[in-house]
Amino acid sequence: MNAARIRLSICTSCSGQRDRAAERQAVAEALAHAGLADRVDLEEHACFSACAQPVAVGLQGQGMASYVFEGIDPVADAADIAATCRTYLDSQSGWIEDARPCGRIRECLRARLPALQST
């Protein structure tokens, strides 16, 4: 396993009744429980343009593929979010080949972009 740090971003502008503090706390606790708190920067972002299926979550890492998931419930899906972060960190360049460890959110993938290659 590499020692990469990644960014996990949760959309803050997705519609509906939301308790963003509870969402952030649930995800932070799941990351800590998975032993990932020191490798995952949990951030908020205004919009991922996945408004038709809120809430959106994004994963990014230096030299790694990028992902956007939609239709996420950050509280209910917190453990699956942490599992996805673990799978992402354990994969080659962030390219997840077998998404079964990601649980329900593997079915919520909206976009996956390969890592930019240095020129």
Wavefront OBJ file of the C-alpha trace (Angstrom):
o trace
v 0.000 0.000 0.000
v 1.365 3.418 -0.924
v 1.398 6.419 1.410
v -0.538 8.752 -0.882
v -2.896 11.399 0.463
v -6.204 11.884 -1.284
v -9.002 14.420 -1.258
v -12.587 13.394 -0.573
v -14.984 16.222 -1.418
v -18.663 16.376 -0.502
v -20.969 18.655 -2.472
v -22.413 21.456 -0.354
v -24.949 22.779 -2.836
v -26.975 19.615 -3.496
v -30.620 20.308 -2.763
v -32.859 18.916 -0.068
v -32.920 18.971 3.693
v -29.394 18.226 4.820
v -27.411 18.376 8.000
v -23.955 18.964 6.530
v -22.317 18.891 9.956
v -23.759 15.417 10.617
v -22.679 14.293 7.139
v -19.133 15.487 7.689
v -18.994 13.942 11.166
v -20.286 10.556 9.943
v -17.745 10.413 7.119
v -14.897 11.614 9.364
v -15.749 8.947 11.951
v -15.911 6.223 9.274
v -12.522 7.313 7.913
v -11.044 7.283 11.422
v -12.537 3.843 12.124
v -10.969 2.580 8.871
v -7.576 4.026 9.883
v -7.634 6.521 7.010
v -8.046 9.860 8.789
v -4.395 10.774 8.227
v -4.509 9.871 4.505
v -7.824 11.426 3.437
v -8.439 15.169 3.386
v -12.189 15.612 3.861
v -13.354 18.789 2.165
v -16.503 20.446 0.923
v -17.053 21.694 -2.612
v -19.887 23.846 -3.932
v -20.974 21.754 -6.943
v -20.054 18.697 -9.022
v -22.900 19.245 -11.532
v -24.652 16.080 -10.388
v -27.710 18.018 -9.250
v -30.217 15.514 -10.647
v -29.025 12.877 -8.152
v -27.822 14.591 -4.949
v -25.551 14.243 -2.983
v -22.331 14.121 -5.018
v -18.938 13.038 -3.691
v -15.581 13.289 -5.455
v -12.254 11.488 -5.012
v -8.939 12.882 -6.230
v -5.274 12.206 -5.671
v -2.011 13.407 -7.166
v -1.233 11.150 -10.140
v -4.442 9.206 -9.560
v -7.734 8.751 -11.369
v -10.592 11.040 -10.319
v -14.112 9.892 -9.450
v -17.506 11.534 -9.003
v -20.330 9.621 -7.332
v -23.963 10.775 -7.181
v -26.995 9.756 -5.175
v -24.934 9.439 -1.995
v -26.300 9.714 1.537
v -23.122 10.724 3.402
v -24.483 9.538 6.759
v -25.945 6.195 5.672
v -23.132 5.550 3.192
v -20.240 6.660 5.435
v -18.779 3.154 5.839
v -18.997 2.543 2.079
v -17.338 5.918 1.443
v -14.453 4.901 3.725
v -14.241 1.497 2.022
v -14.085 3.236 -1.351
v -11.285 5.484 -0.112
v -9.372 2.372 1.036
v -9.939 0.655 -2.322
v -8.870 3.815 -4.155
v -5.694 4.166 -2.095
v -4.848 0.484 -2.571
v -5.351 0.553 -6.357
v -2.797 1.232 -9.069
v -2.965 4.987 -9.815
v -6.444 5.151 -8.282
v -7.948 2.972 -11.023
v -10.423 0.712 -9.247
v -10.808 -2.554 -11.179
v -12.986 -4.423 -8.683
v -15.460 -2.096 -6.976
v -17.234 -4.723 -4.885
v -15.460 -3.575 -1.669
v -17.051 -0.132 -2.211
v -20.490 -1.431 -1.273
v -23.576 0.417 -2.490
v -21.755 3.457 -3.802
v -20.118 1.435 -6.584
v -23.534 1.699 -8.236
v -23.497 5.500 -7.849
v -20.522 6.204 -10.096
v -21.163 9.165 -12.379
v -17.675 9.712 -13.827
v -14.180 8.231 -13.700
v -11.268 10.029 -15.327
v -7.789 8.528 -15.695
v -4.836 10.221 -14.046
v -3.035 12.890 -16.025
v 0.291 11.627 -17.291
v 3.421 13.736 -16.952
v 4.897 14.897 -20.235
l 1 2 3 4 5 6 7 8 9 10 11 12 13 14 15 16 17 18 19 20 21 22 23 24 25 26 27 28 29 30 31 32 33 34 35 36 37 38 39 40 41 42 43 44 45 46 47 48 49 50 51 52 53 54 55 56 57 58 59 60 61 62 63 64 65 66 67 68 69 70 71 72 73 74 75 76 77 78 79 80 81 82 83 84 85 86 87 88 89 90 91 92 93 94 95 96 97 98 99 100 101 102 103 104 105 106 107 108 109 110 111 112 113 114 115 116 117 118 119
